[in-house]
Amino acid sequence: MEKGSFLTVSIKDTGIGMNPDYLPHIFTAFTQEEEGYKRKFVGNGLGLSVVKQYCEINDISISVKSEKHLGSIFFLTFALQK
């Protein structure tokens, strides 16, 4: 993003959180922290990759901070127009 005025919104959840080692892969399609037949949660690993693509299309920066068993905080930064 270029220099200028920005608005950052944070969204916090109190879910299961993620290990820091997994965070670089969080926006990759078809990936999940737990894999295989014995995983506890279902899904195909597309949700956050779609969110990332939507943000990129709309010039929104997205990042995440997460800690296992404590939840996650997602940060969305919007460029403000003059």
PDB file of N, CA, C and O in Angstrom:
ATOM      1  N   MET A   1       0.827  -1.184   0.000  1.00  0.00           N
ATOM      2  CA  MET A   1       0.000   0.000   0.000  1.00  0.00           C
ATOM      3  C   MET A   1       0.871   1.248   0.000  1.00  0.00           C
ATOM      4  O   MET A   1       1.952   1.274   0.589  1.00  0.00           O
ATOM      5  N   GLU A   2       0.388   2.252  -0.656  1.00  0.00           N
ATOM      6  CA  GLU A   2       1.125   3.509  -0.733  1.00  0.00           C
ATOM      7  C   GLU A   2       0.930   4.317   0.540  1.00  0.00           C
ATOM      8  O   GLU A   2       0.053   4.019   1.351  1.00  0.00           O
ATOM      9  N   LYS A   3       1.760   5.347   0.705  1.00  0.00           N
ATOM     10  CA  LYS A   3       1.626   6.221   1.860  1.00  0.00           C
ATOM     11  C   LYS A   3       0.335   7.016   1.744  1.00  0.00           C
ATOM     12  O   LYS A   3      -0.107   7.337   0.641  1.00  0.00           O
ATOM     13  N   GLY A   4      -0.263   7.332   2.877  1.00  0.00           N
ATOM     14  CA  GLY A   4      -1.503   8.078   2.909  1.00  0.00           C
ATOM     15  C   GLY A   4      -2.253   7.787   4.197  1.00  0.00           C
ATOM     16  O   GLY A   4      -1.664   7.376   5.197  1.00  0.00           O
ATOM     17  N   SER A   5      -3.557   8.005   4.157  1.00  0.00           N
ATOM     18  CA  SER A   5      -4.395   7.752   5.325  1.00  0.00           C
ATOM     19  C   SER A   5      -4.989   6.352   5.246  1.00  0.00           C
ATOM     20  O   SER A   5      -5.406   5.897   4.181  1.00  0.00           O
ATOM     21  N   PHE A   6      -5.018   5.682   6.386  1.00  0.00           N
ATOM     22  CA  PHE A   6      -5.514   4.315   6.439  1.00  0.00           C
ATOM     23  C   PHE A   6      -6.444   4.126   7.627  1.00  0.00           C
ATOM     24  O   PHE A   6      -6.373   4.858   8.614  1.00  0.00           O
ATOM     25  N   LEU A   7      -7.307   3.142   7.513  1.00  0.00           N
ATOM     26  CA  LEU A   7      -8.175   2.728   8.597  1.00  0.00           C
ATOM     27  C   LEU A   7      -7.927   1.240   8.804  1.00  0.00           C
ATOM     28  O   LEU A   7      -8.044   0.452   7.866  1.00  0.00           O
ATOM     29  N   THR A   8      -7.585   0.853  10.032  1.00  0.00           N
ATOM     30  CA  THR A   8      -7.376  -0.554  10.340  1.00  0.00           C
ATOM     31  C   THR A   8      -8.481  -1.032  11.265  1.00  0.00           C
ATOM     32  O   THR A   8      -8.771  -0.416  12.291  1.00  0.00           O
ATOM     33  N   VAL A   9      -9.089  -2.142  10.880  1.00  0.00           N
ATOM     34  CA  VAL A   9     -10.147  -2.765  11.667  1.00  0.00           C
ATOM     35  C   VAL A   9      -9.625  -4.107  12.155  1.00  0.00           C
ATOM     36  O   VAL A   9      -9.046  -4.869  11.381  1.00  0.00           O
ATOM     37  N   SER A  10      -9.824  -4.397  13.423  1.00  0.00           N
ATOM     38  CA  SER A  10      -9.404  -5.695  13.945  1.00  0.00           C
ATOM     39  C   SER A  10     -10.644  -6.507  14.307  1.00  0.00           C
ATOM     40  O   SER A  10     -11.616  -5.983  14.851  1.00  0.00           O
ATOM     41  N   ILE A  11     -10.584  -7.794  13.990  1.00  0.00           N
ATOM     42  CA  ILE A  11     -11.677  -8.720  14.268  1.00  0.00           C
ATOM     43  C   ILE A  11     -11.095  -9.857  15.092  1.00  0.00           C
ATOM     44  O   ILE A  11     -10.189 -10.560  14.645  1.00  0.00           O
ATOM     45  N   LYS A  12     -11.620 -10.031  16.290  1.00  0.00           N
ATOM     46  CA  LYS A  12     -11.077 -11.026  17.205  1.00  0.00           C
ATOM     47  C   LYS A  12     -12.064 -12.171  17.376  1.00  0.00           C
ATOM     48  O   LYS A  12     -13.270 -11.956  17.497  1.00  0.00           O
ATOM     49  N   ASP A  13     -11.539 -13.383  17.385  1.00  0.00           N
ATOM     50  CA  ASP A  13     -12.374 -14.532  17.725  1.00  0.00           C
ATOM     51  C   ASP A  13     -11.743 -15.265  18.897  1.00  0.00           C
ATOM     52  O   ASP A  13     -10.544 -15.144  19.147  1.00  0.00           O
ATOM     53  N   THR A  14     -12.548 -16.011  19.600  1.00  0.00           N
ATOM     54  CA  THR A  14     -12.056 -16.752  20.757  1.00  0.00           C
ATOM     55  C   THR A  14     -12.063 -18.248  20.464  1.00  0.00           C
ATOM     56  O   THR A  14     -12.317 -19.066  21.348  1.00  0.00           O
ATOM     57  N   GLY A  15     -11.784 -18.586  19.223  1.00  0.00           N
ATOM     58  CA  GLY A  15     -11.756 -19.982  18.794  1.00  0.00           C
ATOM     59  C   GLY A  15     -10.513 -20.704  19.269  1.00  0.00           C
ATOM     60  O   GLY A  15      -9.899 -20.325  20.267  1.00  0.00           O
ATOM     61  N   ILE A  16     -10.150 -21.743  18.545  1.00  0.00           N
ATOM     62  CA  ILE A  16      -9.037 -22.605  18.959  1.00  0.00           C
ATOM     63  C   ILE A  16      -7.669 -22.015  18.681  1.00  0.00           C
ATOM     64  O   ILE A  16      -6.671 -22.496  19.217  1.00  0.00           O
ATOM     65  N   GLY A  17      -7.599 -20.979  17.851  1.00  0.00           N
ATOM     66  CA  GLY A  17      -6.310 -20.386  17.524  1.00  0.00           C
ATOM     67  C   GLY A  17      -5.455 -21.290  16.650  1.00  0.00           C
ATOM     68  O   GLY A  17      -5.842 -22.413  16.329  1.00  0.00           O
ATOM     69  N   MET A  18      -4.297 -20.789  16.274  1.00  0.00           N
ATOM     70  CA  MET A  18      -3.387 -21.529  15.393  1.00  0.00           C
ATOM     71  C   MET A  18      -1.960 -21.429  15.906  1.00  0.00           C
ATOM     72  O   MET A  18      -1.582 -20.448  16.546  1.00  0.00           O
ATOM     73  N   ASN A  19      -1.179 -22.454  15.617  1.00  0.00           N
ATOM     74  CA  ASN A  19       0.243 -22.419  15.944  1.00  0.00           C
ATOM     75  C   ASN A  19       0.946 -21.394  15.057  1.00  0.00           C
ATOM     76  O   ASN A  19       0.591 -21.258  13.886  1.00  0.00           O
ATOM     77  N   PRO A  20       1.922 -20.678  15.581  1.00  0.00           N
ATOM     78  CA  PRO A  20       2.660 -19.696  14.777  1.00  0.00           C
ATOM     79  C   PRO A  20       3.313 -20.310  13.533  1.00  0.00           C
ATOM     80  O   PRO A  20       3.466 -19.624  12.522  1.00  0.00           O
ATOM     81  N   ASP A  21       3.695 -21.576  13.591  1.00  0.00           N
ATOM     82  CA  ASP A  21       4.319 -22.235  12.440  1.00  0.00           C
ATOM     83  C   ASP A  21       3.370 -22.358  11.255  1.00  0.00           C
ATOM     84  O   ASP A  21       3.818 -22.428  10.111  1.00  0.00           O
ATOM     85  N   TYR A  22       2.062 -22.384  11.516  1.00  0.00           N
ATOM     86  CA  TYR A  22       1.076 -22.537  10.444  1.00  0.00           C
ATOM     87  C   TYR A  22       0.700 -21.199   9.798  1.00  0.00           C
ATOM     88  O   TYR A  22       0.226 -21.185   8.661  1.00  0.00           O
ATOM     89  N   LEU A  23       0.895 -20.103  10.479  1.00  0.00           N
ATOM     90  CA  LEU A  23       0.428 -18.793   9.992  1.00  0.00           C
ATOM     91  C   LEU A  23       0.916 -18.415   8.591  1.00  0.00           C
ATOM     92  O   LEU A  23       0.150 -17.787   7.861  1.00  0.00           O
ATOM     93  N   PRO A  24       2.133 -18.753   8.166  1.00  0.00           N
ATOM     94  CA  PRO A  24       2.524 -18.416   6.788  1.00  0.00           C
ATOM     95  C   PRO A  24       1.674 -19.104   5.717  1.00  0.00           C
ATOM     96  O   PRO A  24       1.697 -18.696   4.556  1.00  0.00           O
ATOM     97  N   HIS A  25       0.928 -20.140   6.097  1.00  0.00           N
ATOM     98  CA  HIS A  25       0.124 -20.908   5.135  1.00  0.00           C
ATOM     99  C   HIS A  25      -1.366 -20.626   5.235  1.00  0.00           C
ATOM    100  O   HIS A  25      -2.153 -21.220   4.499  1.00  0.00           O
ATOM    101  N   ILE A  26      -1.764 -19.740   6.122  1.00  0.00           N
ATOM    102  CA  ILE A  26      -3.174 -19.562   6.451  1.00  0.00           C
ATOM    103  C   ILE A  26      -4.035 -19.146   5.248  1.00  0.00           C
ATOM    104  O   ILE A  26      -5.209 -19.509   5.183  1.00  0.00           O
ATOM    105  N   PHE A  27      -3.475 -18.399   4.308  1.00  0.00           N
ATOM    106  CA  PHE A  27      -4.246 -17.917   3.168  1.00  0.00           C
ATOM    107  C   PHE A  27      -4.045 -18.767   1.911  1.00  0.00           C
ATOM    108  O   PHE A  27      -4.488 -18.378   0.830  1.00  0.00           O
ATOM    109  N   THR A  28      -3.389 -19.910   2.037  1.00  0.00           N
ATOM    110  CA  THR A  28      -3.157 -20.805   0.910  1.00  0.00           C
ATOM    111  C   THR A  28      -4.366 -21.728   0.741  1.00  0.00           C
ATOM    112  O   THR A  28      -4.825 -22.349   1.699  1.00  0.00           O
ATOM    113  N   ALA A  29      -4.870 -21.806  -0.488  1.00  0.00           N
ATOM    114  CA  ALA A  29      -6.051 -22.629  -0.764  1.00  0.00           C
ATOM    115  C   ALA A  29      -5.783 -24.097  -0.465  1.00  0.00           C
ATOM    116  O   ALA A  29      -4.684 -24.604  -0.685  1.00  0.00           O
ATOM    117  N   PHE A  30      -6.802 -24.758   0.036  1.00  0.00           N
ATOM    118  CA  PHE A  30      -6.803 -26.194   0.319  1.00  0.00           C
ATOM    119  C   PHE A  30      -5.794 -26.611   1.384  1.00  0.00           C
ATOM    120  O   PHE A  30      -5.302 -27.739   1.362  1.00  0.00           O
ATOM    121  N   THR A  31      -5.481 -25.707   2.318  1.00  0.00           N
ATOM    122  CA  THR A  31      -4.609 -26.079   3.428  1.00  0.00           C
ATOM    123  C   THR A  31      -5.362 -25.902   4.739  1.00  0.00           C
ATOM    124  O   THR A  31      -6.201 -25.012   4.874  1.00  0.00           O
ATOM    125  N   GLN A  32      -5.053 -26.751   5.687  1.00  0.00           N
ATOM    126  CA  GLN A  32      -5.577 -26.673   7.041  1.00  0.00           C
ATOM    127  C   GLN A  32      -4.459 -27.039   8.001  1.00  0.00           C
ATOM    128  O   GLN A  32      -3.536 -27.775   7.654  1.00  0.00           O
ATOM    129  N   GLU A  33      -4.556 -26.514   9.210  1.00  0.00           N
ATOM    130  CA  GLU A  33      -3.509 -26.813  10.185  1.00  0.00           C
ATOM    131  C   GLU A  33      -3.461 -28.309  10.489  1.00  0.00           C
ATOM    132  O   GLU A  33      -2.383 -28.901  10.537  1.00  0.00           O
ATOM    133  N   GLU A  34      -4.624 -28.916  10.694  1.00  0.00           N
ATOM    134  CA  GLU A  34      -4.688 -30.364  10.907  1.00  0.00           C
ATOM    135  C   GLU A  34      -5.123 -31.014   9.604  1.00  0.00           C
ATOM    136  O   GLU A  34      -6.111 -30.597   9.000  1.00  0.00           O
ATOM    137  N   GLU A  35      -4.400 -32.018   9.175  1.00  0.00           N
ATOM    138  CA  GLU A  35      -4.733 -32.711   7.937  1.00  0.00           C
ATOM    139  C   GLU A  35      -4.958 -34.191   8.218  1.00  0.00           C
ATOM    140  O   GLU A  35      -4.590 -34.690   9.281  1.00  0.00           O
ATOM    141  N   GLY A  36      -5.549 -34.875   7.281  1.00  0.00           N
ATOM    142  CA  GLY A  36      -5.754 -36.313   7.403  1.00  0.00           C
ATOM    143  C   GLY A  36      -7.173 -36.649   7.820  1.00  0.00           C
ATOM    144  O   GLY A  36      -8.001 -35.764   8.032  1.00  0.00           O
ATOM    145  N   TYR A  37      -7.434 -37.914   7.931  1.00  0.00           N
ATOM    146  CA  TYR A  37      -8.772 -38.411   8.222  1.00  0.00           C
ATOM    147  C   TYR A  37      -9.188 -38.236   9.676  1.00  0.00           C
ATOM    148  O   TYR A  37     -10.381 -38.251   9.980  1.00  0.00           O
ATOM    149  N   LYS A  38      -8.255 -38.077  10.549  1.00  0.00           N
ATOM    150  CA  LYS A  38      -8.575 -37.997  11.976  1.00  0.00           C
ATOM    151  C   LYS A  38      -8.659 -36.566  12.496  1.00  0.00           C
ATOM    152  O   LYS A  38      -8.693 -36.360  13.710  1.00  0.00           O
ATOM    153  N   ARG A  39      -8.693 -35.579  11.617  1.00  0.00           N
ATOM    154  CA  ARG A  39      -8.750 -34.187  12.085  1.00  0.00           C
ATOM    155  C   ARG A  39     -10.098 -33.909  12.758  1.00  0.00           C
ATOM    156  O   ARG A  39     -11.104 -34.549  12.453  1.00  0.00           O
ATOM    157  N   LYS A  40     -10.093 -32.956  13.666  1.00  0.00           N
ATOM    158  CA  LYS A  40     -11.274 -32.654  14.472  1.00  0.00           C
ATOM    159  C   LYS A  40     -12.283 -31.784  13.731  1.00  0.00           C
ATOM    160  O   LYS A  40     -13.476 -31.847  14.029  1.00  0.00           O
ATOM    161  N   PHE A  41     -11.840 -30.981  12.782  1.00  0.00           N
ATOM    162  CA  PHE A  41     -12.718 -30.022  12.125  1.00  0.00           C
ATOM    163  C   PHE A  41     -12.806 -30.329  10.636  1.00  0.00           C
ATOM    164  O   PHE A  41     -11.827 -30.746  10.016  1.00  0.00           O
ATOM    165  N   VAL A  42     -13.988 -30.119  10.073  1.00  0.00           N
ATOM    166  CA  VAL A  42     -14.191 -30.387   8.652  1.00  0.00           C
ATOM    167  C   VAL A  42     -14.037 -29.103   7.852  1.00  0.00           C
ATOM    168  O   VAL A  42     -13.991 -28.011   8.418  1.00  0.00           O
ATOM    169  N   GLY A  43     -13.959 -29.236   6.555  1.00  0.00           N
ATOM    170  CA  GLY A  43     -13.820 -28.106   5.650  1.00  0.00           C
ATOM    171  C   GLY A  43     -12.817 -28.451   4.575  1.00  0.00           C
ATOM    172  O   GLY A  43     -12.139 -29.477   4.637  1.00  0.00           O
ATOM    173  N   ASN A  44     -12.734 -27.579   3.589  1.00  0.00           N
ATOM    174  CA  ASN A  44     -11.800 -27.867   2.503  1.00  0.00           C
ATOM    175  C   ASN A  44     -10.658 -26.866   2.423  1.00  0.00           C
ATOM    176  O   ASN A  44      -9.831 -26.964   1.517  1.00  0.00           O
ATOM    177  N   GLY A  45     -10.585 -25.913   3.335  1.00  0.00           N
ATOM    178  CA  GLY A  45      -9.463 -24.991   3.366  1.00  0.00           C
ATOM    179  C   GLY A  45      -9.521 -23.887   2.329  1.00  0.00           C
ATOM    180  O   GLY A  45      -8.485 -23.404   1.875  1.00  0.00           O
ATOM    181  N   LEU A  46     -10.725 -23.485   1.952  1.00  0.00           N
ATOM    182  CA  LEU A  46     -10.857 -22.418   0.947  1.00  0.00           C
ATOM    183  C   LEU A  46     -11.262 -21.067   1.528  1.00  0.00           C
ATOM    184  O   LEU A  46     -10.995 -20.036   0.912  1.00  0.00           O
ATOM    185  N   GLY A  47     -11.887 -21.046   2.675  1.00  0.00           N
ATOM    186  CA  GLY A  47     -12.461 -19.819   3.216  1.00  0.00           C
ATOM    187  C   GLY A  47     -11.506 -18.638   3.282  1.00  0.00           C
ATOM    188  O   GLY A  47     -11.793 -17.578   2.726  1.00  0.00           O
ATOM    189  N   LEU A  48     -10.381 -18.807   3.950  1.00  0.00           N
ATOM    190  CA  LEU A  48      -9.458 -17.683   4.119  1.00  0.00           C
ATOM    191  C   LEU A  48      -8.712 -17.328   2.840  1.00  0.00           C
ATOM    192  O   LEU A  48      -8.293 -16.182   2.673  1.00  0.00           O
ATOM    193  N   SER A  49      -8.538 -18.287   1.932  1.00  0.00           N
ATOM    194  CA  SER A  49      -7.908 -17.943   0.650  1.00  0.00           C
ATOM    195  C   SER A  49      -8.848 -17.069  -0.180  1.00  0.00           C
ATOM    196  O   SER A  49      -8.388 -16.176  -0.892  1.00  0.00           O
ATOM    197  N   VAL A  50     -10.148 -17.311  -0.100  1.00  0.00           N
ATOM    198  CA  VAL A  50     -11.132 -16.475  -0.798  1.00  0.00           C
ATOM    199  C   VAL A  50     -11.153 -15.073  -0.187  1.00  0.00           C
ATOM    200  O   VAL A  50     -11.213 -14.077  -0.907  1.00  0.00           O
ATOM    201  N   VAL A  51     -11.105 -15.003   1.143  1.00  0.00           N
ATOM    202  CA  VAL A  51     -11.062 -13.701   1.821  1.00  0.00           C
ATOM    203  C   VAL A  51      -9.828 -12.911   1.380  1.00  0.00           C
ATOM    204  O   VAL A  51      -9.923 -11.716   1.100  1.00  0.00           O
ATOM    205  N   LYS A  52      -8.686 -13.568   1.318  1.00  0.00           N
ATOM    206  CA  LYS A  52      -7.432 -12.915   0.891  1.00  0.00           C
ATOM    207  C   LYS A  52      -7.545 -12.386  -0.532  1.00  0.00           C
ATOM    208  O   LYS A  52      -7.108 -11.269  -0.812  1.00  0.00           O
ATOM    209  N   GLN A  53      -8.121 -13.169  -1.428  1.00  0.00           N
ATOM    210  CA  GLN A  53      -8.290 -12.726  -2.817  1.00  0.00           C
ATOM    211  C   GLN A  53      -9.232 -11.530  -2.894  1.00  0.00           C
ATOM    212  O   GLN A  53      -8.971 -10.584  -3.637  1.00  0.00           O
ATOM    213  N   TYR A  54     -10.326 -11.563  -2.133  1.00  0.00           N
ATOM    214  CA  TYR A  54     -11.264 -10.437  -2.108  1.00  0.00           C
ATOM    215  C   TYR A  54     -10.554  -9.175  -1.614  1.00  0.00           C
ATOM    216  O   TYR A  54     -10.738  -8.093  -2.172  1.00  0.00           O
ATOM    217  N   CYS A  55      -9.746  -9.319  -0.570  1.00  0.00           N
ATOM    218  CA  CYS A  55      -9.011  -8.167  -0.048  1.00  0.00           C
ATOM    219  C   CYS A  55      -8.051  -7.609  -1.091  1.00  0.00           C
ATOM    220  O   CYS A  55      -7.972  -6.393  -1.267  1.00  0.00           O
ATOM    221  N   GLU A  56      -7.325  -8.475  -1.781  1.00  0.00           N
ATOM    222  CA  GLU A  56      -6.383  -8.010  -2.801  1.00  0.00           C
ATOM    223  C   GLU A  56      -7.094  -7.278  -3.931  1.00  0.00           C
ATOM    224  O   GLU A  56      -6.608  -6.251  -4.405  1.00  0.00           O
ATOM    225  N   ILE A  57      -8.239  -7.795  -4.366  1.00  0.00           N
ATOM    226  CA  ILE A  57      -9.015  -7.142  -5.428  1.00  0.00           C
ATOM    227  C   ILE A  57      -9.431  -5.733  -5.014  1.00  0.00           C
ATOM    228  O   ILE A  57      -9.479  -4.826  -5.846  1.00  0.00           O
ATOM    229  N   ASN A  58      -9.732  -5.551  -3.732  1.00  0.00           N
ATOM    230  CA  ASN A  58     -10.233  -4.274  -3.230  1.00  0.00           C
ATOM    231  C   ASN A  58      -9.173  -3.431  -2.525  1.00  0.00           C
ATOM    232  O   ASN A  58      -9.506  -2.488  -1.807  1.00  0.00           O
ATOM    233  N   ASP A  59      -7.897  -3.769  -2.726  1.00  0.00           N
ATOM    234  CA  ASP A  59      -6.772  -3.017  -2.152  1.00  0.00           C
ATOM    235  C   ASP A  59      -6.869  -2.912  -0.628  1.00  0.00           C
ATOM    236  O   ASP A  59      -6.641  -1.850  -0.049  1.00  0.00           O
ATOM    237  N   ILE A  60      -7.208  -4.020  -0.002  1.00  0.00           N
ATOM    238  CA  ILE A  60      -7.277  -4.118   1.455  1.00  0.00           C
ATOM    239  C   ILE A  60      -6.158  -5.049   1.905  1.00  0.00           C
ATOM    240  O   ILE A  60      -5.988  -6.138   1.357  1.00  0.00           O
ATOM    241  N   SER A  61      -5.405  -4.621   2.895  1.00  0.00           N
ATOM    242  CA  SER A  61      -4.344  -5.458   3.448  1.00  0.00           C
ATOM    243  C   SER A  61      -4.939  -6.294   4.583  1.00  0.00           C
ATOM    244  O   SER A  61      -5.680  -5.771   5.414  1.00  0.00           O
ATOM    245  N   ILE A  62      -4.620  -7.587   4.621  1.00  0.00           N
ATOM    246  CA  ILE A  62      -5.109  -8.454   5.688  1.00  0.00           C
ATOM    247  C   ILE A  62      -3.932  -9.188   6.312  1.00  0.00           C
ATOM    248  O   ILE A  62      -3.026  -9.650   5.620  1.00  0.00           O
ATOM    249  N   SER A  63      -3.967  -9.283   7.631  1.00  0.00           N
ATOM    250  CA  SER A  63      -2.944 -10.035   8.364  1.00  0.00           C
ATOM    251  C   SER A  63      -3.612 -10.667   9.579  1.00  0.00           C
ATOM    252  O   SER A  63      -4.753 -10.348   9.912  1.00  0.00           O
ATOM    253  N   VAL A  64      -2.895 -11.556  10.228  1.00  0.00           N
ATOM    254  CA  VAL A  64      -3.468 -12.272  11.366  1.00  0.00           C
ATOM    255  C   VAL A  64      -2.425 -12.474  12.449  1.00  0.00           C
ATOM    256  O   VAL A  64      -1.237 -12.647  12.175  1.00  0.00           O
ATOM    257  N   LYS A  65      -2.895 -12.448  13.672  1.00  0.00           N
ATOM    258  CA  LYS A  65      -2.090 -12.788  14.841  1.00  0.00           C
ATOM    259  C   LYS A  65      -2.892 -13.859  15.572  1.00  0.00           C
ATOM    260  O   LYS A  65      -4.083 -13.674  15.822  1.00  0.00           O
ATOM    261  N   SER A  66      -2.264 -14.960  15.912  1.00  0.00           N
ATOM    262  CA  SER A  66      -3.003 -16.054  16.530  1.00  0.00           C
ATOM    263  C   SER A  66      -2.131 -16.792  17.521  1.00  0.00           C
ATOM    264  O   SER A  66      -0.910 -16.866  17.382  1.00  0.00           O
ATOM    265  N   GLU A  67      -2.795 -17.335  18.522  1.00  0.00           N
ATOM    266  CA  GLU A  67      -2.101 -18.149  19.510  1.00  0.00           C
ATOM    267  C   GLU A  67      -2.964 -19.370  19.795  1.00  0.00           C
ATOM    268  O   GLU A  67      -4.163 -19.248  20.047  1.00  0.00           O
ATOM    269  N   LYS A  68      -2.354 -20.533  19.754  1.00  0.00           N
ATOM    270  CA  LYS A  68      -3.069 -21.791  19.960  1.00  0.00           C
ATOM    271  C   LYS A  68      -3.833 -21.758  21.284  1.00  0.00           C
ATOM    272  O   LYS A  68      -3.278 -21.376  22.314  1.00  0.00           O
ATOM    273  N   HIS A  69      -5.086 -22.152  21.256  1.00  0.00           N
ATOM    274  CA  HIS A  69      -6.000 -22.241  22.401  1.00  0.00           C
ATOM    275  C   HIS A  69      -6.474 -20.883  22.923  1.00  0.00           C
ATOM    276  O   HIS A  69      -7.212 -20.834  23.908  1.00  0.00           O
ATOM    277  N   LEU A  70      -6.066 -19.776  22.283  1.00  0.00           N
ATOM    278  CA  LEU A  70      -6.489 -18.456  22.739  1.00  0.00           C
ATOM    279  C   LEU A  70      -7.280 -17.681  21.690  1.00  0.00           C
ATOM    280  O   LEU A  70      -7.937 -16.695  22.025  1.00  0.00           O
ATOM    281  N   GLY A  71      -7.233 -18.098  20.448  1.00  0.00           N
ATOM    282  CA  GLY A  71      -7.979 -17.407  19.406  1.00  0.00           C
ATOM    283  C   GLY A  71      -7.082 -16.645  18.450  1.00  0.00           C
ATOM    284  O   GLY A  71      -5.856 -16.753  18.489  1.00  0.00           O
ATOM    285  N   SER A  72      -7.733 -15.867  17.584  1.00  0.00           N
ATOM    286  CA  SER A  72      -7.035 -15.141  16.522  1.00  0.00           C
ATOM    287  C   SER A  72      -7.548 -13.715  16.431  1.00  0.00           C
ATOM    288  O   SER A  72      -8.679 -13.419  16.818  1.00  0.00           O
ATOM    289  N   ILE A  73      -6.707 -12.846  15.920  1.00  0.00           N
ATOM    290  CA  ILE A  73      -7.113 -11.475  15.602  1.00  0.00           C
ATOM    291  C   ILE A  73      -6.724 -11.228  14.152  1.00  0.00           C
ATOM    292  O   ILE A  73      -5.561 -11.381  13.777  1.00  0.00           O
ATOM    293  N   PHE A  74      -7.700 -10.847  13.342  1.00  0.00           N
ATOM    294  CA  PHE A  74      -7.463 -10.501  11.949  1.00  0.00           C
ATOM    295  C   PHE A  74      -7.464  -8.990  11.830  1.00  0.00           C
ATOM    296  O   PHE A  74      -8.315  -8.319  12.415  1.00  0.00           O
ATOM    297  N   PHE A  75      -6.514  -8.448  11.074  1.00  0.00           N
ATOM    298  CA  PHE A  75      -6.389  -7.018  10.868  1.00  0.00           C
ATOM    299  C   PHE A  75      -6.629  -6.705   9.398  1.00  0.00           C
ATOM    300  O   PHE A  75      -5.957  -7.249   8.521  1.00  0.00           O
ATOM    301  N   LEU A  76      -7.585  -5.832   9.134  1.00  0.00           N
ATOM    302  CA  LEU A  76      -7.870  -5.384   7.763  1.00  0.00           C
ATOM    303  C   LEU A  76      -7.533  -3.900   7.696  1.00  0.00           C
ATOM    304  O   LEU A  76      -8.039  -3.107   8.490  1.00  0.00           O
ATOM    305  N   THR A  77      -6.681  -3.529   6.753  1.00  0.00           N
ATOM    306  CA  THR A  77      -6.275  -2.130   6.608  1.00  0.00           C
ATOM    307  C   THR A  77      -6.790  -1.607   5.275  1.00  0.00           C
ATOM    308  O   THR A  77      -6.452  -2.130   4.213  1.00  0.00           O
ATOM    309  N   PHE A  78      -7.609  -0.574   5.348  1.00  0.00           N
ATOM    310  CA  PHE A  78      -8.241   0.057   4.193  1.00  0.00           C
ATOM    311  C   PHE A  78      -7.540   1.380   3.901  1.00  0.00           C
ATOM    312  O   PHE A  78      -7.300   2.170   4.814  1.00  0.00           O
ATOM    313  N   ALA A  79      -7.212   1.623   2.641  1.00  0.00           N
ATOM    314  CA  ALA A  79      -6.667   2.914   2.228  1.00  0.00           C
ATOM    315  C   ALA A  79      -7.833   3.882   2.094  1.00  0.00           C
ATOM    316  O   ALA A  79      -8.811   3.588   1.407  1.00  0.00           O
ATOM    317  N   LEU A  80      -7.733   5.032   2.743  1.00  0.00           N
ATOM    318  CA  LEU A  80      -8.797   6.032   2.690  1.00  0.00           C
ATOM    319  C   LEU A  80      -8.539   6.976   1.510  1.00  0.00           C
ATOM    320  O   LEU A  80      -7.420   7.446   1.304  1.00  0.00           O
ATOM    321  N   GLN A  81      -9.576   7.233   0.761  1.00  0.00           N
ATOM    322  CA  GLN A  81      -9.455   8.152  -0.372  1.00  0.00           C
ATOM    323  C   GLN A  81      -9.711   9.566   0.084  1.00  0.00           C
ATOM    324  O   GLN A  81     -10.491   9.798   1.007  1.00  0.00           O
ATOM    325  N   LYS A  82      -9.052  10.519  -0.565  1.00  0.00           N
ATOM    326  CA  LYS A  82      -9.216  11.943  -0.222  1.00  0.00           C
ATOM    327  C   LYS A  82     -10.509  12.472  -0.766  1.00  0.00           C
ATOM    328  O   LYS A  82     -10.822  13.647  -0.580  1.00  0.00           O
TER     329      LYS A  82
END
